[in-house]
Amino acid sequence: ADAGMGGPEAGDFNEWASPNKSKDVTTLDWNLEGTLLATGSYDGLARVWDTEGHLVNSLDLHKGPIFSLKWNKKGDYLLSGSVDKTAIVWDVKTGEAKQQFAFHTAPTLDVDWRNNVSFATSSMDHMIYVCKLGETKPIKAFKGHTDEVNAIKWDPTGTLLASCSDDYTAKVWSLKQDSCVHNFSEHTKEIYTIKWSPTGPGTINPNLPLVLASASYDATIKLWDVEEGKCLHSLERHTDPVYSVAFSPDGKYLASGSFDKRLLIWNAKDGALVKTFTGDGGIFEVCWNKEGTKVAACFSNNTVSVMDFRS
């Protein structure tokens, strides 16, 4: 389940069912232009806001908290995944649900677009489905994880799908085959999240190799060479679970945030620790600005800090 929520576990519907439903925001995503912000809430609604903070639309169909919400690149569709086991593609202009996908047998934990019309979903049911608008069945089912699948991410070209799970593994999948391409099993505890580097074919850094980062409750981050299927670096300076990792836009650095209150910045190539920032609470999310000059982190004491990377 999502550690950053501050709400009960996904299986606990009591809070959700109560008349004063919690409006805690569980997930958010800007559209590509940065003109609209989508937020998913514990009350089951997806909301779209403009940069002035005005509510543009409320998208109401889910029957449980929303855990994941993503814009497609084009910005015409919004994809939501919920405790109600379904995923919904919304037409943002009309506010209508374009299609609801009900393939999972347990809460949907993450969703990620592959292109403007197809996407993947992951769930507590250990399964990953690849779906497409207009199709009533999944175009692919990835089976192999033995516990809930916390996060999924397509690589920059939409060729490979990475997943991570409470089964301590990260896996890489391709539509060309049913079994995983790589099974990364070096972590010793649950893996909370994964990120692809913005490098390799189809990116602004085409000459750098494609790397996958995984962040775990074992307090380590591991960097994986996806060509070779091996671990490049194990980054072992955190002392508590690592909840968030983010590559700098040029792919040269990796920021990591942990419950140990520290934001660490690493050299992605050699795994060296470059910078350390210490805050006043556990870190649930880290993010770079577009220029790669600043890193933001949100802390469990309800603060957000922005660090200057260059100073």
ABEGO torsion letter per residue (X at the ends): XBAAAGBBBAABAAAAABABBBABBABBBBBAAGABBBBBBAAGBBBBBBAAGBBABBBBABABBBABBBBBAAGABBBBBBAAGBBBBBBAAAGBBABBBBABABBBABBBBABAABBBBBBAAGBBBBBBBGBABBABBBBGBABBBABBBBBAAGABBBBBBAAGBBBBBBAABABBABBBAABABBBABBBBBBBEBGBABAABBBBBBBBBAAGBBBBBBAAAGBBABBBBABABBBABBBBBAAGABBBBBBAAGBBBBBBAAAGBBABBBBBABBBABBBBBAAGABBBBBBAAGBBBBBBAAX
